[in-house]
Amino acid sequence: NAGVTQTPKFRILKIGQSMTLQCTQDMNHNYMYWYRQDPGMGLKLIYYSVGAGITDKGEVPNGYNVSRSTTEDFPLRLELAAPSQTSVYFCASSHIIAKNIQYFGAGTRLSVL
Amino acid sequence: AQTVTQSQPEMSVQEAETVTLSCTYDTSESDYYLFWYKQPPSRQMILVIRQEAYKQQNATENRFSVNFQKAAKSFSLKISDSQLGDAAMYFCAYRSDVIQGAQKLVFGQGTRLTINP
């Protein structure tokens, strides 16, 4: 059972570079989420999606973009990387029936230097 | 806005003993959900236990139980018979808004739990 898969696991970017963090789930979940976790802190919601073609901002969306063209995939795009975006990024998903249970990927550790 | 506070940055316990992790939250809602997540060194976030606010009975999952005090807005996690595998960061989370079914979670700062053999 793959669950929620995130790639890459680690990445170092230079200031101003762009990249896409990939997230795929194979559980046919409607809801998908992107969080960031800064050192010593809890997770904060960046964006979420209630289904293919529908996305919305969370608590800290600035500097990020998302798309949801399929049920399985929910990529997170950083257009102009800044040092403040150094963090660990988590993708999560939940089912339409058991909405309260979010399943998390293993995270992507991103450093912007 | 809802907030979640974990006042214990670090805790330690002897193997086989019991430890309680504290969490308080602030909300004006009457119906909501609370969660405890475990984050081991692998970074994977794992749901440990959840509590529905309208249920007075405290949730229990094997060695993990909660003490939910709705009036005091307190939600502590008790781990009985601590095992080495319980060592991890533990996050308390509150389900805030529900938008078209999507559940927005607000997390506390976390408590790092060390198990001493």
Interface residues (C-beta under 8 A of the other chain):
Chain A: N30 Y31 Y33 G40 M41 G42 L43 K44 L45 Y48 S49 V50 I54 D56 G58 E59 V88 F90 A92 S94 I96 K99 N100 I101 Q102 F104 G105 A106 G107
Chain B: V4 Y33 F35 S42 R43 Q44 M45 I46 L47 R50 F91 A93 R95 V98 I99 Q100 G101 A102 Q103 K104 L105 V106 F107 G108 Q109 G110
